[in-house]
Amino acid sequence: MVWTVPTALVFAGLVVLLAAMAVWGRISPPVARRGFLRIETDRGDRLYIGLISAAVVLAGWIAVTDLSMWLALGCALLVALVIGRWG
């Protein structure tokens, strides 16, 4: 993998996101709940599932179409946000 500025920004963003979740978990412990995923999940579980789902959307987008990757990124973020909020 070539370490370009966008690649470094993605990994730096993930580190910041995980650090923020750790601080948030220390301040306000997560509570498991059921959403449309039909399993009990807390914030960290939904974050993980959302990140994996966003990666699947992006990989599927690359495999199926040659449309703009900005549109793919918007769809992936929307999927991750929906899972994070209501999953």
PyMOL commands that set and color helices and strands:
alter all, ss='L'
color gray80, all
select helices_A, chain A and resi 5-27+43-64+69-86
alter helices_A, ss='H'
color red, helices_A
select strands_A, chain A and resi 33-34+40-41
alter strands_A, ss='S'
color yellow, strands_A
deselect
rebuild
show_as cartoon
